[in-house]
Amino acid sequence: MDASGECVAENHYAFRQAADNGMLDGPPGTGEFLRLVQSLVKRPRRGERWLPSLAIGGPGARAVQAALKSRLGEAARPVPHCVVPLPDADDRPDGSGDHREANDDHSDGGIARAGAPGHSRPDPAGDAREPGTGSGTALLPDGAARADHAVGHQDADALRDLLAQICHGLAPQRSGQPRLRFRHFSLVNWAMGERLANDGRHDRHRTELAGRLRDFLRGTRPAADHGGIGTGIGALHPLLQLLWSGLILLVPPALFRVVASGRVPGLGRGYWWFMRQPYLRPELSGDFLGLAERLTVGYRAEEPADHVAKLLVHAFLEDLRRAFRRGPCRWRGWRHTAYPVVVVQGTRATDAGRTLLRLVEQVREETGRPVPVLLVHVDHRHSGDREPSAPADALNMRDVPAIGHTQWAPVSYSSRLRRRRSVPPARVRAQRRFWVDDSTETERVPASVVVTAPVPPWFSRRVVILAACLALLVPTAAWSGYQLGLPGCPHRPLAGEVTVRDVGGQCIGISDARALTFNDEPGQERLHDIQQRIFAQNRDAEDLWERGGRRRPYATIVYLGTLTGRATRRGEEAYAAEREGLEGMAVAQHIGLRAPVNNFSVPLLRIVIANAGFQMKHADIAVDMIAELARQESDAPVVGVVGPVESRRASAAALRQLNQVGLPAIAPALSADHLDKNSALYLQIAPPNRDQARLVADYARRKGWKGLHVYATYGEGSSREDDLYVATLLEDLRSEFKGTHDLTFRDWHSGLPMARECGYQGMLFFAGRWSEYGDFLHGLAKDCRNQHWPRHLVADDSVNRFMANPTLREAAPDNLTMLYVSKSGLATCEALRRRSGSDAVASQFLAAVGRPGLLRSARCVHGPGAQEWLGEHVGLAYDATMLLAQAVEQLAGRVRVWPQRWEGRMLDPAAVHTEILRQNQAGGWPGVTGHLVYPPDSGEPVGKPLSLLRVDRIPSVKEMPTEVFSCGPYGRHGQHTCREPRA
């Protein structure tokens, strides 16, 4: 092989390179012959060309070959090509089988079928000449002029050697076209090089072959002889070879045998092809390994030699067909704009080159598949050989212009296993023979006559493909990343209704399945557990609904809260209030699941959790996702939202947004005044701030406290304008304490001196956010030296979040007594026990929170201790959820006729809200935190109970707060009044 990668280093040829402008001097007709080759190798844009095989003989054949080789290599876009030498036929060993030499001067040779009947296929015969060409211009008909030469096994071995050299010559990427890989041929070549032991243990042959095949594919075992093809996957880049070897190592042997069997569609396409090709009747072998066993040394002698040879040729051509296959996603096929040219040098009619030409035509006829290679056989005789005369069927090279190039027009081929749809015209023949006389005349071939590959279509260029891939992949990747929550919120796809976005490091979106739980930071294990409980109950609800024949009402309620973004200490449960809210919803969902089987009126609830981020700042994004969820057709339609959870401007905007899409919002703990002005579909469970201010003012007047010092905070990065809760509470306190002596309002911040409050006899009121309350207490302790405390420290209801956080409470002063407002005083364990005898709502709720396995720690079951701390937000969220569930139950009883099955389209969110208002006019809704009654033009409850709770030792989680004062409908006929607890 020469340095350029050709298959052979050429000897001296009888042609001359002209000194001027790269012109060639060759035998007459050389230029037209090169133009003929150029027209043949040019691949049509549609279909495939019916390529003939060309045979060149005569004394000047070497000069034509040298010119062809020169013009193939000099092109700007070279055509894939290879020149293969063959040894003299006389050099073959004796005993090569039943070979009889054909007449080289008058016949191209034929194949007399060898082997058992049933393996042979009839070939069309005929002897036709091209009209109008005259004597000496006859074409070789398909299968015509057959000799008595039969293909033997040594002929098949010689053909295998030849094809291996061709593959080796075509594999290097020298033409600018995509690399040609010969996977199918390499498998046949490998099988024919294997030798199995004749030890009588034939049952192990397939297992042994499977192991050898694995070694061969991963490159640890070379092909037995013929190293010219490389490994079984073709000549690949070393990195791809390494990746392939790693993949083979990872595939278990049993799975590999399944893949290599060729019997499983979609697995091992190459092996699948072998089991469906027509030679050697592969179906009798069971799988590819069985067929490979028949091809090994020793066993192969029992097979028809012509079928073994045809299988070699068919596999070689199939590799080329697959490389040239074009399609929307097969850009490599479009870049193959020229068929490869293979020049085979031979001396006898029985050499492997002539055998290859004959078998290629027979395989084309028998399979109906295209032959995407131009085969050129050149008769190389030694200088001492007798010069034969021109065969009668050969065309003199001088007469090449008489050939009509249009006779090899593109032909439409059918699918891989069917014959071609259209047959070429009668004048188109499989082979063309040319004769080159020994003439002193020369033809000057201009430099412009080269065999070159056309420019690939613009859409197959790498830069276009890369741009198209980017144009498709970038939006697809962006959409996929958006759907999967990447980069910061990854989750399992198709595992539930999960839509999230990474916004500033927070996962904003919705989830109803374990594929995504919000906030997995250390210390938030209980928040994670309650989300998992809700998602498990979602699955239970769907299963129960299906098992019940789809007859129970089935609805979706969305929790909208703030579950991420808060700065926390290590191990701190900073989202205790949110966890309590989800616990209340889980209890309401659980009650529906525990309803009797024959109770087809109690709705089953699917709860979707939505995170709006720190301080509800990304509520607009979350609401958009909720709205999209509500627009989807579902068996469990969205009937309402439980939330938001903080009274801020972002929450007010979210309410307006929910109102625009027609979704009711039931807020468990919002209490800023006049939030209902933002939505006609809004209701809140907690009483407004003006009721809280009235409670504090009534208690101060009852106790005779003189003076009021108010300190306000607004949370991290917030302000009074943004914080509607603190802003309205301050206004209500000004109104209630108007005229009070020593009335001051100040914004508190870390480092503010608090010495003036030490020993203060009036009310020191904290009207701010719970997140600053710990630092507020620390400032008091620092300036008052933990001794001279203010006499009456009172905090707003936001401090309930502080009291639900054990980590923050541990750092508080141990000897400071405080009072704080509670919106769910009736939902404490002690109050629930007192009410459970006469209040069915309280009794049902008390039984549910104490049920083992529902909440991470059962509540209200073992007497004094931490389990007695129910949490303010549990009861509030429970009431909000049950308000929607009971409205669905009442509405479902009127919109369907029993035993009609439940359909999601029966529910409408606005109708659910209307049902709540209808029941409100009939007397209101019972709740564990108090009876819910709303004025006709407001979403704020009236007469809702509020309590003042006292804690003597703030750090002690086991010490339960005690109620010291409350306001509610305690008067005659439910009149709103305030009272101290009875002794």
Secondary structure, 3 states (H helix, E strand, C coil): CCCCCCCCCCCCCCCEECCCCCCEEECCCHHHHHHHHHHHHECCCCCEECCCEEEEECCCHHHHHHHHHHHHHHCCCECCEEEEECCCHHHCCCCCCCCCCCCCCCCCCCCCCCCCCCCCCCCCCCCCCCCCCCCCCCCECCCCCCCCCCCCHHHHHHHHHHHHHHHHHHCCCCCCCCCCCCHHHHHHHHHHHCECCCCCCHHHHHHHHHHHHHHHHCCCCCCCCCHHHCCCCCCCCHHHHHHHHHHHHHCCHHHHHHHHCCCCCCCCHHHHHHCCCCCCCHHHHCCHHHHHHHHCECCHHHCCHHHHHHHHHHHHHHHHHHHHCCECCEHHHHHCCECCEEEEEECCCCCHHHHHHHHHHHHHHHHCCCCCCEEEEEECCCCCCCCCCCCCCCEEHHHHHHCCHHHHCEECCCCCCCCCCCCCCCCCCCEEEEECCCCCCCEEECCCCCCECCCCCHHHCHHHHHHHHHHHHHHHHHHHHHHHCCCCCCCCCCCCCEEEEEECCEEEEEECCCCCCCCCCCCCHHHHHHHHHHHHHHHHHHHHHHHCCCCCCEEEEEEEECCCCCCCCCCCCCCHHHHHHHHHHHHHHHHHHCCCCCCCCCCEEEEEEEECCHHHCCHHHHHHHHHHHHHCCCCCCEEEEECCCCCEHHHHHHHHHHHHCCCCEEECCCCCCCHHHHCCCEEECCCCHHHHHHHHHHHHHHHCCCCEEEEECCCCCCCCCCEHHHHHHHHHHHHHCCCCCCEEEEECCCCCCCHHHCCCCCEEEECCCHHHHHHHHHHHHHHHCCCCCCCEEEECCCHHHHHCCHHHHHCCCCCCCEEEEECCHHHCHHHHHHHHCCCHHHHHHHHHHCCCCCCCCCCCCCCCCHHHCCCHHHHHHHHHHHHHHHHHHHHHHHHCCCCCCCCHHHCCHHHHHHHHHHHHHCCCECCCCCCECCCCCCCCCCCCCEEEEEECCCCCCCCCCEEEEEEECCCHHHCCEEECCCC
